[in-house]
Amino acid sequence: MEFHPTELAGVVVVEPTAMPDARGLFVRAYDAAVFAKAGLPTDWPQHNVSWNRQRGTLRGMHYQTDPHPEPKLVRCTRGRVYDVAVDLRPRSPTFRRWAAVELTADSRNALFIPAGLAHGFLTLEDDCEVSYLMGDSYDAALARGVRWNDPAFAIAWPFPPASMSERDANFPDFRA
């Protein structure tokens, strides 16, 4: 397993090592001891799965506030997605910056997103499934979001979304 920091403080691409043989391959997608050694969380009390019917589905940009912020380990288990994190931590050296990575079922890569960042993704093909390990349980009263096209971040999406929830489309502009 390899860990590659992104340009955002604390955001890490996780690339598992595939061990192929005549039967197919084996991949260790998560190992608590290896994650701990890399300085990443190892407690994941909630696991979510999102299935997305069509290319161009946008989900995000979501986060959860204190006292239960949600670090996430996000992996695409079917298809391909453009996965984005935005740093909303005022004291962070990368505050208001964003980073993106293509997550694919074929590469089996994942993105670790620390608490305090907004997260979202755009599906790059039909029939995509995304799996999230969550570092805290969901609390609707603490759930927040920023708009996917907020000029405060100027995220360079690969193409405009074809589908999103009304809630995601109407998140307010970010205010520091």
HUKALIN-V419983 format. One line per field, one symbol per residue. ss: DSSP state (@ for helix, = for strand, . for the rest). phi: phi as a letter, one per 20 degrees, with the letter a starting at -180 (. if undefined). burial: + if it has 24 or more other ideal C-beta (glycine too) atoms within 12 Angstrom, else -. A space follows every 10 residues. Layout:
BEGIN
ss=???
phi=???
burial=???
END
This chain:
BEGIN
ss=.====..... .====..=== =..====... .@@@@@@... .....===== ==....==== ====...... .=======.= =======... .......=== ====.....= ===...==== ===....=== ====.....@ @@===..... .......... ..=..@@@@. ......
phi=.ddcfefegn eceddfeede bfeqbccefb bgfffffend fcdcfccdcd dcfcgnfdcp ddbcefecfd fcddceebnb cedcccedeg effdgmeccc bedcffemfb cecfgndeca bcfebfldcc dcedebffcg fdfcacfgdf ffdlfeffaf febaffgffd gfffcf
burial=+-+--+-+-+ ++++++---- --------++ ----+--+-+ +--+---+-+ -+---+++++ ++++----++ ++++++++++ +++++++++- ---+-+++++ +++++-++++ ++++++++++ +++++--+++ ++++++---- ---+++++++ -++-+-+--- +--+---+-- +--+--
END
